Amino acid sequence: MGRTRHKNPRAATRYVKPGAEAVAKVTEILAHLRRTH
């Protein structure tokens, strides 16, 4: 947020373009958390 000078972190997310590998990793982590609860 310091680099983009946004006060709200959601406003800066429009500039973030994660790769397919990063999306797959996060999806795997979230799926695992849902299964364990």
PyMOL Python script that loads the backbone (N, CA, C, O; Angstrom):
from pymol import cmd

cmd.read_pdbstr("""\
ATOM      1  N   MET A   1       0.828  -1.189   0.000  1.00  0.00           N
ATOM      2  CA  MET A   1       0.000   0.000   0.000  1.00  0.00           C
ATOM      3  C   MET A   1       0.872   1.252   0.000  1.00  0.00           C
ATOM      4  O   MET A   1       0.469   2.297  -0.510  1.00  0.00           O
ATOM      5  N   GLY A   2       2.053   1.140   0.566  1.00  0.00           N
ATOM      6  CA  GLY A   2       2.935   2.290   0.560  1.00  0.00           C
ATOM      7  C   GLY A   2       3.387   2.661  -0.842  1.00  0.00           C
ATOM      8  O   GLY A   2       3.575   3.838  -1.150  1.00  0.00           O
ATOM      9  N   ARG A   3       3.559   1.676  -1.674  1.00  0.00           N
ATOM     10  CA  ARG A   3       4.012   1.935  -3.041  1.00  0.00           C
ATOM     11  C   ARG A   3       2.893   2.502  -3.908  1.00  0.00           C
ATOM     12  O   ARG A   3       3.135   3.371  -4.746  1.00  0.00           O
ATOM     13  N   THR A   4       1.675   2.017  -3.712  1.00  0.00           N
ATOM     14  CA  THR A   4       0.564   2.475  -4.554  1.00  0.00           C
ATOM     15  C   THR A   4      -0.139   3.689  -3.968  1.00  0.00           C
ATOM     16  O   THR A   4      -0.940   4.333  -4.646  1.00  0.00           O
ATOM     17  N   ARG A   5       0.155   4.003  -2.716  1.00  0.00           N
ATOM     18  CA  ARG A   5      -0.436   5.153  -2.009  1.00  0.00           C
ATOM     19  C   ARG A   5      -1.949   5.033  -1.838  1.00  0.00           C
ATOM     20  O   ARG A   5      -2.660   6.037  -1.796  1.00  0.00           O
ATOM     21  N   HIS A   6      -2.429   3.801  -1.740  1.00  0.00           N
ATOM     22  CA  HIS A   6      -3.849   3.582  -1.477  1.00  0.00           C
ATOM     23  C   HIS A   6      -4.055   3.459   0.026  1.00  0.00           C
ATOM     24  O   HIS A   6      -3.228   2.882   0.731  1.00  0.00           O
ATOM     25  N   LYS A   7      -5.142   3.997   0.497  1.00  0.00           N
ATOM     26  CA  LYS A   7      -5.466   3.876   1.917  1.00  0.00           C
ATOM     27  C   LYS A   7      -6.174   2.555   2.202  1.00  0.00           C
ATOM     28  O   LYS A   7      -6.027   1.982   3.282  1.00  0.00           O
ATOM     29  N   ASN A   8      -6.936   2.080   1.231  1.00  0.00           N
ATOM     30  CA  ASN A   8      -7.685   0.846   1.384  1.00  0.00           C
ATOM     31  C   ASN A   8      -6.982  -0.258   0.594  1.00  0.00           C
ATOM     32  O   ASN A   8      -6.748  -0.094  -0.603  1.00  0.00           O
ATOM     33  N   PRO A   9      -6.639  -1.382   1.237  1.00  0.00           N
ATOM     34  CA  PRO A   9      -5.945  -2.452   0.511  1.00  0.00           C
ATOM     35  C   PRO A   9      -6.762  -3.034  -0.637  1.00  0.00           C
ATOM     36  O   PRO A   9      -6.184  -3.532  -1.602  1.00  0.00           O
ATOM     37  N   ARG A  10      -8.076  -2.984  -0.558  1.00  0.00           N
ATOM     38  CA  ARG A  10      -8.908  -3.509  -1.646  1.00  0.00           C
ATOM     39  C   ARG A  10      -8.733  -2.693  -2.919  1.00  0.00           C
ATOM     40  O   ARG A  10      -8.862  -3.229  -4.020  1.00  0.00           O
ATOM     41  N   ALA A  11      -8.445  -1.420  -2.781  1.00  0.00           N
ATOM     42  CA  ALA A  11      -8.261  -0.571  -3.956  1.00  0.00           C
ATOM     43  C   ALA A  11      -7.001  -0.967  -4.723  1.00  0.00           C
ATOM     44  O   ALA A  11      -6.951  -0.825  -5.945  1.00  0.00           O
ATOM     45  N   ALA A  12      -6.006  -1.450  -4.032  1.00  0.00           N
ATOM     46  CA  ALA A  12      -4.748  -1.836  -4.678  1.00  0.00           C
ATOM     47  C   ALA A  12      -4.844  -3.202  -5.351  1.00  0.00           C
ATOM     48  O   ALA A  12      -4.002  -3.528  -6.188  1.00  0.00           O
ATOM     49  N   THR A  13      -5.842  -4.003  -5.010  1.00  0.00           N
ATOM     50  CA  THR A  13      -5.919  -5.356  -5.573  1.00  0.00           C
ATOM     51  C   THR A  13      -6.188  -5.358  -7.065  1.00  0.00           C
ATOM     52  O   THR A  13      -5.911  -6.357  -7.729  1.00  0.00           O
ATOM     53  N   ARG A  14      -6.713  -4.288  -7.610  1.00  0.00           N
ATOM     54  CA  ARG A  14      -6.979  -4.251  -9.052  1.00  0.00           C
ATOM     55  C   ARG A  14      -5.685  -4.317  -9.859  1.00  0.00           C
ATOM     56  O   ARG A  14      -5.718  -4.659 -11.042  1.00  0.00           O
ATOM     57  N   TYR A  15      -4.555  -3.999  -9.248  1.00  0.00           N
ATOM     58  CA  TYR A  15      -3.275  -4.006  -9.945  1.00  0.00           C
ATOM     59  C   TYR A  15      -2.533  -5.333  -9.784  1.00  0.00           C
ATOM     60  O   TYR A  15      -1.529  -5.567 -10.457  1.00  0.00           O
ATOM     61  N   VAL A  16      -3.015  -6.183  -8.912  1.00  0.00           N
ATOM     62  CA  VAL A  16      -2.344  -7.451  -8.639  1.00  0.00           C
ATOM     63  C   VAL A  16      -2.912  -8.519  -9.564  1.00  0.00           C
ATOM     64  O   VAL A  16      -4.116  -8.773  -9.563  1.00  0.00           O
ATOM     65  N   LYS A  17      -2.050  -9.139 -10.344  1.00  0.00           N
ATOM     66  CA  LYS A  17      -2.453 -10.192 -11.270  1.00  0.00           C
ATOM     67  C   LYS A  17      -1.660 -11.464 -10.933  1.00  0.00           C
ATOM     68  O   LYS A  17      -0.588 -11.696 -11.492  1.00  0.00           O
ATOM     69  N   PRO A  18      -2.194 -12.288 -10.012  1.00  0.00           N
ATOM     70  CA  PRO A  18      -1.459 -13.492  -9.628  1.00  0.00           C
ATOM     71  C   PRO A  18      -1.417 -14.498 -10.775  1.00  0.00           C
ATOM     72  O   PRO A  18      -2.343 -14.576 -11.583  1.00  0.00           O
ATOM     73  N   GLY A  19      -0.353 -15.251 -10.832  1.00  0.00           N
ATOM     74  CA  GLY A  19      -0.219 -16.283 -11.849  1.00  0.00           C
ATOM     75  C   GLY A  19      -1.062 -17.499 -11.515  1.00  0.00           C
ATOM     76  O   GLY A  19      -1.603 -17.611 -10.414  1.00  0.00           O
ATOM     77  N   ALA A  20      -1.169 -18.404 -12.468  1.00  0.00           N
ATOM     78  CA  ALA A  20      -1.977 -19.614 -12.287  1.00  0.00           C
ATOM     79  C   ALA A  20      -1.458 -20.466 -11.130  1.00  0.00           C
ATOM     80  O   ALA A  20      -2.245 -21.062 -10.396  1.00  0.00           O
ATOM     81  N   GLU A  21      -0.154 -20.524 -10.970  1.00  0.00           N
ATOM     82  CA  GLU A  21       0.434 -21.318  -9.885  1.00  0.00           C
ATOM     83  C   GLU A  21       0.040 -20.758  -8.519  1.00  0.00           C
ATOM     84  O   GLU A  21      -0.283 -21.520  -7.608  1.00  0.00           O
ATOM     85  N   ALA A  22       0.065 -19.449  -8.373  1.00  0.00           N
ATOM     86  CA  ALA A  22      -0.305 -18.817  -7.105  1.00  0.00           C
ATOM     87  C   ALA A  22      -1.780 -19.041  -6.800  1.00  0.00           C
ATOM     88  O   ALA A  22      -2.147 -19.315  -5.657  1.00  0.00           O
ATOM     89  N   VAL A  23      -2.623 -18.925  -7.817  1.00  0.00           N
ATOM     90  CA  VAL A  23      -4.059 -19.151  -7.626  1.00  0.00           C
ATOM     91  C   VAL A  23      -4.319 -20.596  -7.212  1.00  0.00           C
ATOM     92  O   VAL A  23      -5.134 -20.853  -6.326  1.00  0.00           O
ATOM     93  N   ALA A  24      -3.631 -21.535  -7.849  1.00  0.00           N
ATOM     94  CA  ALA A  24      -3.804 -22.948  -7.514  1.00  0.00           C
ATOM     95  C   ALA A  24      -3.366 -23.234  -6.081  1.00  0.00           C
ATOM     96  O   ALA A  24      -4.010 -24.011  -5.375  1.00  0.00           O
ATOM     97  N   LYS A  25      -2.294 -22.620  -5.660  1.00  0.00           N
ATOM     98  CA  LYS A  25      -1.789 -22.841  -4.297  1.00  0.00           C
ATOM     99  C   LYS A  25      -2.776 -22.314  -3.256  1.00  0.00           C
ATOM    100  O   LYS A  25      -3.061 -22.991  -2.269  1.00  0.00           O
ATOM    101  N   VAL A  26      -3.287 -21.126  -3.474  1.00  0.00           N
ATOM    102  CA  VAL A  26      -4.256 -20.543  -2.538  1.00  0.00           C
ATOM    103  C   VAL A  26      -5.534 -21.376  -2.515  1.00  0.00           C
ATOM    104  O   VAL A  26      -6.103 -21.620  -1.451  1.00  0.00           O
ATOM    105  N   THR A  27      -5.980 -21.808  -3.684  1.00  0.00           N
ATOM    106  CA  THR A  27      -7.181 -22.635  -3.763  1.00  0.00           C
ATOM    107  C   THR A  27      -6.996 -23.932  -2.985  1.00  0.00           C
ATOM    108  O   THR A  27      -7.905 -24.383  -2.288  1.00  0.00           O
ATOM    109  N   GLU A  28      -5.820 -24.525  -3.109  1.00  0.00           N
ATOM    110  CA  GLU A  28      -5.528 -25.767  -2.380  1.00  0.00           C
ATOM    111  C   GLU A  28      -5.552 -25.534  -0.873  1.00  0.00           C
ATOM    112  O   GLU A  28      -6.100 -26.346  -0.126  1.00  0.00           O
ATOM    113  N   ILE A  29      -4.967 -24.441  -0.432  1.00  0.00           N
ATOM    114  CA  ILE A  29      -4.939 -24.120   0.999  1.00  0.00           C
ATOM    115  C   ILE A  29      -6.354 -23.900   1.523  1.00  0.00           C
ATOM    116  O   ILE A  29      -6.718 -24.424   2.576  1.00  0.00           O
ATOM    117  N   LEU A  30      -7.147 -23.129   0.795  1.00  0.00           N
ATOM    118  CA  LEU A  30      -8.512 -22.856   1.235  1.00  0.00           C
ATOM    119  C   LEU A  30      -9.369 -24.123   1.254  1.00  0.00           C
ATOM    120  O   LEU A  30     -10.175 -24.310   2.165  1.00  0.00           O
ATOM    121  N   ALA A  31      -9.202 -24.986   0.264  1.00  0.00           N
ATOM    122  CA  ALA A  31      -9.949 -26.238   0.224  1.00  0.00           C
ATOM    123  C   ALA A  31      -9.576 -27.103   1.418  1.00  0.00           C
ATOM    124  O   ALA A  31     -10.439 -27.740   2.023  1.00  0.00           O
ATOM    125  N   HIS A  32      -8.298 -27.125   1.757  1.00  0.00           N
ATOM    126  CA  HIS A  32      -7.841 -27.918   2.906  1.00  0.00           C
ATOM    127  C   HIS A  32      -8.453 -27.376   4.199  1.00  0.00           C
ATOM    128  O   HIS A  32      -8.879 -28.151   5.056  1.00  0.00           O
ATOM    129  N   LEU A  33      -8.498 -26.066   4.341  1.00  0.00           N
ATOM    130  CA  LEU A  33      -9.082 -25.473   5.549  1.00  0.00           C
ATOM    131  C   LEU A  33     -10.561 -25.798   5.673  1.00  0.00           C
ATOM    132  O   LEU A  33     -11.049 -26.043   6.777  1.00  0.00           O
ATOM    133  N   ARG A  34     -11.269 -25.804   4.578  1.00  0.00           N
ATOM    134  CA  ARG A  34     -12.705 -26.117   4.617  1.00  0.00           C
ATOM    135  C   ARG A  34     -12.930 -27.564   5.013  1.00  0.00           C
ATOM    136  O   ARG A  34     -13.886 -27.871   5.725  1.00  0.00           O
ATOM    137  N   ARG A  35     -12.062 -28.455   4.562  1.00  0.00           N
ATOM    138  CA  ARG A  35     -12.221 -29.875   4.887  1.00  0.00           C
ATOM    139  C   ARG A  35     -11.936 -30.168   6.349  1.00  0.00           C
ATOM    140  O   ARG A  35     -12.508 -31.101   6.912  1.00  0.00           O
ATOM    141  N   THR A  36     -11.063 -29.389   6.973  1.00  0.00           N
ATOM    142  CA  THR A  36     -10.681 -29.671   8.349  1.00  0.00           C
ATOM    143  C   THR A  36     -11.604 -29.040   9.372  1.00  0.00           C
ATOM    144  O   THR A  36     -11.492 -29.339  10.561  1.00  0.00           O
ATOM    145  N   HIS A  37     -12.505 -28.185   8.952  1.00  0.00           N
ATOM    146  CA  HIS A  37     -13.422 -27.546   9.910  1.00  0.00           C
ATOM    147  C   HIS A  37     -14.741 -28.202   9.915  1.00  0.00           C
ATOM    148  O   HIS A  37     -15.631 -27.793  10.660  1.00  0.00           O
TER     149      HIS A  37
END
""", "prot")
cmd.dss("prot")
cmd.show_as("cartoon", "prot")
cmd.util.cbc("prot")
cmd.orient("prot")
